[in-house]
């Protein structure tokens, strides 16, 4: 229900004893507060509660000028999300005179891409190979490897670093099993599990 509160020459709309500005602030805090993860591995939906509609910038799936029930953020990377809220009328129709909220801005980080593991044998006269690790979005988090069935070992990585490489050496020419498990900051995991000939 709406009521009118007169203050000097200004008129303020209140909702449940709140001004419209306060209602917008609380609703924005509720929406932003649901985005709690440092990184997401899938698209993120921004859904206002009943009684509000939302519209966002052109980087989001929703049409820029349309008020929607939900906005979806789906691009990999640090997404600067800008949106506005608008109060819905009592019977579900728009009150064209209801002022929308100020633009809200916050960041949603998404990484839907698996990290990369590339294994390259060095020149034929060397019994070594290079393991190249990379993750272009959230950055590397952890790496374990099992070379020649000797048991899991941990490769030391710089947190958030986008790439890293290390070498492994065989005692003699032959076929060697290699398993590498690489995880990025978002929790995406890639497993390389092959036999390498040196």
BELJO-V424971 format. One record per pair of residues at least 4 apart in sequence whose C-alpha atoms are under 8 Angstrom apart, sorted by the first residue. I is the first residue (numbers start at 1). J is the second residue. Records with the same first field share a line. If there is no record, write none. Layout:
BEGIN
I: J / J
END
This chain:
BEGIN
1: 15 / 16 / 90
2: 13 / 14 / 15 / 16
3: 13 / 14 / 15
4: 11 / 12 / 13 / 14
5: 11 / 12 / 13 / 14
6: 10 / 11 / 12
7: 11 / 12
12: 19 / 20
13: 19 / 20
14: 18 / 19 / 20
15: 19 / 20 / 23
18: 22 / 23
19: 23
20: 24
21: 25 / 101
22: 26
23: 27
24: 28 / 85 / 86 / 101
25: 29
26: 30
27: 31 / 48 / 49
28: 32 / 85 / 104
29: 33
30: 34
31: 35 / 46 / 47 / 48
32: 106
35: 108
38: 109 / 186
39: 108 / 109 / 110 / 111 / 138 / 185 / 186
40: 44 / 109 / 110 / 111 / 112 / 186
41: 110 / 111 / 112 / 113 / 186 / 187 / 188
42: 74 / 110 / 111 / 112
43: 72 / 73 / 74 / 75 / 110
44: 72 / 73 / 74 / 108
45: 70 / 71 / 72 / 73
46: 70 / 71 / 72 / 73
47: 54 / 69 / 70 / 71
48: 52 / 53 / 54 / 69 / 70
51: 87 / 88 / 89
52: 69 / 85 / 86 / 87 / 88
53: 67 / 68 / 69 / 70 / 85 / 86 / 87 / 88
54: 67 / 68 / 69 / 70 / 71 / 83 / 84 / 85 / 86
55: 62 / 63 / 64 / 65 / 66 / 67 / 68 / 71 / 83 / 84 / 85
56: 60 / 62 / 63 / 64 / 65 / 71 / 81 / 82 / 83 / 84
57: 64 / 81 / 82 / 83
58: 62 / 63 / 64
60: 64 / 71 / 72 / 73 / 74
61: 71 / 72 / 73 / 74
62: 66 / 68 / 71 / 72
67: 86
73: 79 / 81 / 108
74: 110
75: 79 / 110
76: 109 / 110 / 111 / 112 / 113 / 137
77: 109 / 110 / 111 / 137 / 138
78: 107 / 108 / 109 / 110
79: 107 / 108 / 109 / 110
80: 105 / 106 / 107 / 108
81: 104 / 105 / 106 / 107 / 108
82: 103 / 104 / 105 / 106
83: 103 / 104 / 105
84: 100 / 101 / 102 / 103 / 104
85: 100 / 101 / 102
86: 98 / 99 / 100 / 101
87: 94 / 98 / 100
88: 92 / 93 / 94 / 95
89: 93 / 94 / 95
110: 186
111: 137 / 138 / 186
112: 188
113: 137 / 188
114: 135 / 184 / 188 / 189 / 190
115: 133 / 134 / 135 / 136 / 140 / 182 / 183 / 184 / 188 / 189 / 190
116: 132 / 133 / 134 / 135 / 182 / 190
117: 131 / 132 / 133 / 134 / 180 / 182 / 190 / 191 / 192
118: 131 / 132 / 133
119: 129 / 130 / 131 / 132
120: 129 / 130 / 131
121: 128 / 129 / 130 / 198
122: 126 / 127 / 128 / 129 / 130
124: 198
127: 169 / 170 / 171 / 172 / 173 / 198
128: 167 / 168 / 169 / 170 / 198
129: 167 / 168 / 169
130: 165 / 166 / 167 / 168
131: 165 / 166 / 167 / 168
132: 163 / 164 / 165 / 166
133: 163 / 164 / 165 / 182
134: 139 / 140 / 162 / 163 / 164
135: 139 / 140 / 162 / 163 / 184
136: 162 / 163
137: 162
138: 160 / 162 / 184 / 185 / 186
139: 159 / 160 / 161 / 162 / 163 / 184 / 185
140: 157 / 158 / 159 / 160 / 161 / 162 / 163 / 182 / 183 / 184 / 185
141: 157 / 158 / 159 / 160 / 182 / 183 / 184 / 185
142: 154 / 155 / 156 / 157 / 182 / 183 / 184
143: 154 / 155 / 156 / 157 / 180 / 181 / 182 / 183
144: 152 / 153 / 154 / 155 / 180 / 181 / 182
145: 151 / 152 / 153 / 154 / 155 / 178 / 179 / 180 / 181
146: 150 / 151 / 152 / 153 / 177 / 178 / 179 / 180
147: 151 / 152 / 168 / 176 / 177 / 178 / 179
148: 176 / 177 / 178
149: 177 / 178
157: 161 / 164
160: 185
170: 176 / 198
172: 198
173: 197 / 198
174: 197 / 198
175: 195 / 196 / 197 / 198
176: 195 / 196 / 197 / 198
177: 193 / 194 / 195 / 196
178: 192 / 193 / 194 / 195 / 196
179: 191 / 192 / 193 / 194
180: 191 / 192 / 193
181: 189 / 190 / 191 / 192
182: 189 / 190 / 191
183: 187 / 188 / 189 / 190
184: 188 / 189
END
